[in-house]
Amino acid sequence: MLIKFAKPSDVKPSEITPLSAYLDRRRFMKTAAVTGAGAALLPLLPNGASAAAKFDDLAKSPYSTDEELTSFMSVTSYNNFYEFGPGKSDPIKNSKDFKPQPWSIAVDGHCANPGTYAYEDIIRPHKLEERIYRLRCVEAWSMVIPWVGIPLADVLKRFEPASTAKYVAFETVLRPEEMPAQKTRLLDWPYVEGLRMDEAMHPLTLLAIGLYGQEMPNQNGAPIRLVVPWKYGFKSIKSIVRISFVENEPPTTWNKSAPQEYGFYSNVNPNKDHPRWSQRRERRIGEFLRRETLMFNGYAEEVAHLYEGMDLNTQY
Amino acid sequence: MTADQGIRWVAKPTVFALCLTPVAWHVWLLFTGGLGANPIEATNRFCGEWALRFLLVALAVTPVRELFGWSALARFRRMMGLFAFFYVFLHLSSYVVLDQFFHWPSIWEDIVKRNYITVGMVSFVLLLPLAVTSTKGWVKRLGGRAWKRLHRLVFPAAVLAVVHFYMMVRVDTREPLIYGAILALLLAVRSIGPLRRRLSRRRRKPAERPAVV
């Protein structure tokens, strides 16, 4: 039986275009035309803005926030995706040649069903959901993004992890020809991330394949990425090609790059400063005044129990 | 029109206007949405980078003048220095007003705890008396020698400004390293003159002695 969460009368997520996004778009076009850079800027239009496939019939989620969405324009033009360059506008500029299809993910380690799975085979058995989450970057800015995806737990269960699997490790694709910054030594490529098993199986943890009701734009981590809303954004690894069930805490890229600045857990925590800036307040993209950062990015009710008894000041 | 009038009534206003074009361009982008999703961050970065650029331009005036014998350049040195301070001031204001919106506890915490902000703030404090004493009146009041000594503070201020930028970016260090290289070059060129003078003085000494005898 197909359980349909959405009523026919419901507004499809793809139909929601907040006024700010609409205005942003016009303003963007105006700038492009007026500055005479139109020709140069047009190819920068997020690929989602023109031809991306749309998802219909997305299930709503009780985990979604009703906060005002960050505009599509901002979500797809202000990104940290170092594979395409360290600047915020590098990903949208440099990801046009990236080919997110065909795609497959290697599953290995402590599980009953290892192997290489085609993207379609991973997604097909599941009901797609829309999850509107807050995203808090470690750099003290934040967004509200309507993701399209499936709970990671539902996917992981199909691989039947063994009891010896204590952590899940993830790896981003390594394609220096399509991801120009991978030719530099900006970071130790490929990008790797990891979660503790209980974090990976938490119902908030999402395997996302789209946003704003459409396919994931390249600059946001096409075709498939993690979204862990109570952790700093860099934990939500993009363009995943490997999932490994492992016994020990796996290495993570930013921790290797600057261990005193980025820990394995990297839970959003206003009381634990980054060595170079305070995490107490954040700038929500599109707002002028900073707002207070919430413990676990406002998801404390759902996830605080995972860290009971841990000293979050030292295990950050 | 004499050369002096040309500098005074044509060259100086032109350069002055040119020095303001970055601000005009930035304000234009601000009102046309060209600054992207985080215009406050973009503004902060813009002011900081131009502050550093003008600091380097101001420091380049004297070496370039001596190297090429363009004595007229001396008349632009103060303007360049003041524009450097103007952009430094915009940079600091954009941090206090736009980024923090006068949230003094956060600002104080930043100055005390964040090394790169401490370093940037020290650089600002070093530049402040230089801007204040930039007038002819102050040169007279202090006397040329003391004024010159005071204004040597621009060297540590510039070094700290580059360090401030370097510490902030950490991962992608290309830009601050370029500024650092230019600064190092300018400082090196400056030290050639005095060094040569000192060397020639030493060489002259043995020759001078017999003359005294």
Chai-1 contact restraints between the chains, C-beta under 6 A:
chainA,res_idxA,chainB,res_idxB,connection_type,confidence,min_distance_angstrom,max_distance_angstrom,comment,restraint_id
A,R27,B,G33,contact,1.0,0.0,6.0,A-B,restraint_1
A,T31,B,T32,contact,1.0,0.0,6.0,A-B,restraint_2
A,T31,B,G33,contact,1.0,0.0,6.0,A-B,restraint_3
A,T31,B,G34,contact,1.0,0.0,6.0,A-B,restraint_4
A,S74,B,A37,contact,1.0,0.0,6.0,A-B,restraint_5
A,Y78,B,G36,contact,1.0,0.0,6.0,A-B,restraint_6
A,Y78,B,A37,contact,1.0,0.0,6.0,A-B,restraint_7
A,P86,B,D172,contact,1.0,0.0,6.0,A-B,restraint_8
A,R276,B,R114,contact,1.0,0.0,6.0,A-B,restraint_9
A,I285,B,A37,contact,1.0,0.0,6.0,A-B,restraint_10
A,L289,B,F101,contact,1.0,0.0,6.0,A-B,restraint_11
